[in-house]
Amino acid sequence: MKEIIYTKNAPEPVGPYSQAIKVNGFLYCSGQIAIDPKNNQFIDGNIEEQTLQVMKNIEAVLNEAGYSFDDVIKTMCFLDDMNNFSAFNEIYAKYFTSKPARSCTEAKLPKCAKVEVEIIAYKN
């Protein structure tokens, strides 16, 4: 059975997609950029500020679905500039302590964001 996950504590979807979909113990989360869900405004800050907001957004979706960062099994990370990798990775490591599988690539992102992260989580 498929369940659409939605929380007001994460940014509103701006297109035809869900914040996350839960199916058979898996949680597939859409990519998050640094949008503050309180006002739906993009945080045009440095890589550290944007990464912190992304992590808050991911945490809100995980919590709404009954998951935690420890349940994350895969992350897909997109940076606008790989020169920001170390600064991003320092913050990332504080949240993903269970060390899920990961890919990280450089990409042009919506709203000229510096970072976007999507995740897959699993829970029995």
Backbone bond lengths (Angstrom), bond angles and torsions (degrees), N, CA, C in turn:
res aa  C-N    CA-C-N  psi(-1)  N-CA   C-N-CA  omega(-1)  CA-C   N-CA-C  phi
1 M - - - 1.447 - - 1.528 109.57 -
2 K 1.306 116.64 135.56 1.455 123.33 -178.30 1.526 109.74 -97.81
3 E 1.336 115.49 135.01 1.469 121.23 178.74 1.523 109.34 -127.10
4 I 1.319 116.06 126.58 1.466 120.60 175.54 1.523 108.26 -82.65
5 I 1.322 115.47 130.47 1.464 121.69 -179.87 1.525 108.52 -101.76
6 Y 1.324 115.31 132.36 1.468 121.36 178.22 1.517 109.31 -143.84
7 T 1.330 115.58 135.51 1.461 121.72 173.10 1.525 109.80 -140.37
8 K 1.318 115.85 143.43 1.466 121.00 174.52 1.520 111.16 -74.47
9 N 1.345 116.98 -8.89 1.464 121.17 -179.30 1.522 112.89 -86.48
10 A 1.326 116.03 4.93 1.467 122.49 173.57 1.523 106.83 -129.76
11 P 1.318 117.53 160.53 1.467 119.79 -177.57 1.528 112.93 -59.12
12 E 1.313 114.67 144.85 1.466 121.86 174.91 1.530 109.04 -64.01
13 P 1.310 118.84 138.35 1.466 119.77 172.81 1.533 109.57 -60.26
14 V 1.320 116.33 139.40 1.464 120.55 -178.81 1.525 111.59 -104.80
15 G 1.314 116.07 12.83 1.452 120.80 179.48 1.515 109.81 -155.92
16 P 1.327 116.15 -166.71 1.464 121.06 -177.81 1.535 112.54 -81.64
17 Y 1.317 115.91 66.19 1.464 121.43 178.24 1.520 109.49 -150.24
18 S 1.329 115.61 166.17 1.466 122.39 179.02 1.515 109.80 -104.44
19 Q 1.329 116.67 157.70 1.461 120.03 173.70 1.523 109.57 -61.45
20 A 1.333 116.31 -39.96 1.464 121.30 178.10 1.521 109.63 -162.38
21 I 1.325 114.71 159.57 1.463 123.05 174.96 1.527 107.18 -128.78
22 K 1.320 115.35 131.30 1.467 121.85 178.55 1.526 108.08 -109.01
23 V 1.343 115.82 127.42 1.460 120.23 179.12 1.533 109.94 -151.50
24 N 1.338 116.15 127.10 1.469 122.69 176.80 1.530 113.40 50.80
25 G 1.313 117.20 42.66 1.457 121.43 178.04 1.513 114.53 85.99
26 F 1.327 117.11 -11.68 1.464 121.11 178.65 1.523 110.11 -94.48
27 L 1.315 115.71 145.38 1.462 122.34 174.57 1.523 107.42 -122.49
28 Y 1.321 115.84 118.12 1.455 122.55 179.41 1.525 107.61 -106.18
29 C 1.316 116.41 112.78 1.471 120.77 -175.86 1.517 111.14 -104.76
30 S 1.307 115.55 135.30 1.457 121.17 174.38 1.519 109.79 -65.10
31 G 1.320 115.76 157.43 1.457 120.57 178.62 1.518 111.63 -61.38
32 Q 1.314 114.70 142.47 1.464 121.15 177.57 1.517 109.55 -114.91
33 I 1.327 114.94 134.37 1.461 121.15 170.10 1.522 107.05 -114.52
34 A 1.311 116.44 -179.35 1.468 121.59 -172.38 1.527 112.10 -81.51
35 I 1.320 115.60 69.90 1.465 121.09 173.85 1.518 107.27 -108.70
36 D 1.321 115.59 128.69 1.458 121.61 178.44 1.526 108.17 -80.50
37 P 1.335 118.34 117.49 1.466 120.23 -176.55 1.528 113.69 -68.32
38 K 1.317 118.08 -15.85 1.473 120.44 179.49 1.517 111.62 -66.59
39 N 1.349 115.94 -33.96 1.458 119.12 -178.07 1.537 112.47 -132.63
40 N 1.321 116.63 3.99 1.468 123.73 -176.99 1.522 112.92 54.45
41 Q 1.333 116.28 31.82 1.457 121.37 178.03 1.521 110.25 -101.66
42 F 1.325 115.90 140.11 1.451 122.26 177.31 1.526 109.40 -72.91
43 I 1.311 116.61 134.88 1.469 121.86 177.24 1.523 107.49 -90.50
44 D 1.304 115.95 105.26 1.462 121.42 -177.22 1.528 109.47 -90.02
45 G 1.329 115.42 59.70 1.465 120.45 -178.08 1.508 111.56 -105.64
46 N 1.324 115.11 -164.89 1.463 119.94 179.22 1.528 110.05 -77.63
47 I 1.319 117.02 177.80 1.464 121.37 -176.52 1.523 111.73 -60.27
48 E 1.323 117.82 -37.08 1.459 120.74 179.90 1.528 111.45 -66.21
49 E 1.321 116.93 -46.52 1.474 121.12 179.44 1.525 110.88 -62.76
50 Q 1.318 116.48 -43.50 1.454 119.73 -179.45 1.531 111.15 -67.21
51 T 1.320 117.04 -42.01 1.465 120.03 179.85 1.520 111.17 -62.84
52 L 1.317 117.85 -41.25 1.472 120.76 177.69 1.523 111.42 -60.12
53 Q 1.333 117.74 -42.42 1.464 120.20 179.07 1.526 110.84 -67.26
54 V 1.318 117.18 -39.59 1.467 120.75 176.95 1.527 109.85 -58.47
55 M 1.326 117.09 -44.38 1.468 120.93 -179.38 1.535 110.99 -64.68
56 K 1.321 117.74 -38.64 1.469 120.96 176.52 1.527 110.32 -63.13
57 N 1.325 116.70 -41.06 1.465 120.79 179.82 1.524 110.89 -65.35
58 I 1.324 116.45 -44.03 1.465 120.52 178.07 1.524 110.08 -61.88
59 E 1.325 116.26 -44.46 1.465 120.46 -179.72 1.530 111.42 -59.40
60 A 1.333 117.21 -39.84 1.463 121.41 -179.85 1.534 110.73 -63.33
61 V 1.325 117.14 -42.62 1.466 120.74 179.48 1.528 110.06 -68.02
62 L 1.330 116.42 -44.72 1.466 119.99 177.38 1.529 110.98 -57.10
63 N 1.321 116.78 -48.13 1.470 121.24 -178.90 1.523 111.89 -60.99
64 E 1.317 116.93 -42.36 1.465 120.96 -179.85 1.529 111.08 -60.88
65 A 1.329 115.75 -34.35 1.463 120.64 -178.72 1.530 112.80 -87.03
66 G 1.342 117.35 -5.72 1.461 120.86 -178.72 1.516 113.81 85.56
67 Y 1.314 116.91 23.51 1.459 123.43 179.95 1.528 109.60 -115.30
68 S 1.335 114.94 172.80 1.466 121.05 175.39 1.525 108.37 -137.86
69 F 1.320 116.12 174.30 1.461 120.18 177.10 1.531 111.44 -58.20
70 D 1.320 117.53 -30.82 1.466 120.96 179.28 1.526 112.63 -66.20
71 D 1.325 117.87 -19.31 1.464 122.03 179.27 1.529 112.77 -86.84
72 V 1.317 117.03 -7.42 1.465 120.69 -177.96 1.528 109.23 -73.18
73 I 1.339 115.41 128.84 1.469 120.04 -179.38 1.529 112.82 -110.05
74 K 1.340 117.98 -16.03 1.457 121.59 -179.26 1.515 109.68 -152.94
75 T 1.325 116.38 136.54 1.462 121.13 172.76 1.521 108.84 -124.85
76 M 1.315 115.17 147.23 1.449 122.58 173.17 1.522 105.44 -122.20
77 C 1.325 115.78 116.53 1.461 121.76 -173.67 1.522 109.40 -114.50
78 F 1.314 114.91 136.00 1.454 121.50 -178.99 1.522 107.99 -126.12
79 L 1.313 116.71 126.40 1.461 122.42 178.29 1.520 108.64 -118.77
80 D 1.320 116.77 143.78 1.460 118.83 178.08 1.522 111.30 -76.07
81 D 1.334 116.72 -17.13 1.464 121.98 -177.81 1.526 108.11 -152.00
82 M 1.314 117.67 115.53 1.465 120.88 -178.78 1.526 112.56 -63.82
83 N 1.327 117.71 -12.77 1.469 120.24 173.78 1.528 111.08 -66.15
84 N 1.337 117.12 -16.51 1.469 121.98 177.59 1.528 112.50 -90.12
85 F 1.331 117.40 3.77 1.460 121.21 -174.07 1.526 112.67 -57.58
86 S 1.305 118.63 -46.86 1.475 121.10 -177.02 1.524 111.80 -62.51
87 A 1.321 116.98 -45.36 1.469 120.77 -179.91 1.532 110.05 -65.06
88 F 1.324 116.94 -42.32 1.461 121.29 176.71 1.522 110.38 -62.09
89 N 1.314 116.55 -47.93 1.459 122.09 -174.94 1.526 112.09 -62.61
90 E 1.314 116.96 -33.99 1.468 121.21 179.21 1.529 110.98 -61.45
91 I 1.314 117.52 -43.35 1.466 121.95 178.80 1.533 110.12 -75.25
92 Y 1.310 116.66 -43.79 1.469 122.03 178.64 1.528 110.67 -52.17
93 A 1.311 117.13 -46.23 1.470 122.67 -176.20 1.525 112.48 -62.05
94 K 1.318 118.02 -26.79 1.471 121.21 179.37 1.533 111.50 -73.04
95 Y 1.311 117.54 -25.50 1.465 122.07 -178.16 1.530 112.23 -96.54
96 F 1.317 116.67 -41.70 1.463 121.11 -176.39 1.530 109.88 -98.71
97 T 1.320 115.14 63.93 1.470 120.98 -177.42 1.522 112.21 -70.83
98 S 1.344 117.43 -18.87 1.464 120.59 178.87 1.532 111.88 -80.84
99 K 1.315 116.44 -2.76 1.467 123.91 176.23 1.537 113.41 53.92
100 P 1.343 116.99 64.49 1.464 119.79 177.84 1.527 110.77 -67.65
101 A 1.326 116.52 164.64 1.460 120.53 171.73 1.528 107.77 -59.79
102 R 1.341 116.35 150.06 1.470 118.43 -174.06 1.515 111.31 -151.37
103 S 1.307 114.03 147.44 1.455 120.73 165.32 1.524 106.49 -124.37
104 C 1.318 116.32 151.86 1.465 120.71 179.10 1.523 107.49 -146.76
105 T 1.319 114.90 128.17 1.449 119.54 -177.47 1.522 110.48 -142.11
106 E 1.312 115.58 163.43 1.458 121.25 176.39 1.525 108.28 -90.61
107 A 1.333 116.03 137.10 1.465 120.29 -177.19 1.519 110.91 -155.12
108 K 1.316 115.60 156.91 1.466 121.31 170.42 1.517 106.37 -82.67
109 L 1.339 117.32 125.22 1.462 121.83 -170.66 1.529 112.39 -113.95
110 P 1.343 117.08 158.31 1.467 120.66 177.69 1.528 111.12 -58.11
111 K 1.315 115.34 145.96 1.471 123.32 177.59 1.522 112.22 58.44
112 C 1.331 116.75 22.17 1.469 122.65 -177.57 1.523 111.32 56.42
113 A 1.329 115.92 34.74 1.466 121.41 178.65 1.528 109.59 -63.16
114 K 1.314 114.92 153.80 1.454 121.45 176.85 1.525 111.56 -88.43
115 V 1.344 116.95 -21.60 1.463 120.98 -176.33 1.524 110.74 -150.69
116 E 1.325 115.12 144.25 1.460 122.96 170.46 1.525 107.02 -141.33
117 V 1.331 116.19 138.33 1.469 120.70 179.30 1.521 108.54 -133.37
118 E 1.335 115.58 133.03 1.460 121.04 170.69 1.521 107.49 -121.82
119 I 1.326 115.48 156.03 1.463 119.20 -174.58 1.523 111.94 -138.54
120 I 1.324 113.80 160.42 1.463 123.04 167.54 1.518 105.48 -126.54
121 A 1.330 115.50 131.05 1.473 120.89 178.72 1.526 108.10 -123.14
122 Y 1.334 115.17 158.71 1.463 120.15 178.76 1.514 109.34 -141.54
123 K 1.337 114.22 140.70 1.458 120.97 178.50 1.529 107.73 -150.24
124 N 1.332 117.23 131.96 1.471 121.20 176.99 1.501 110.99 -67.27
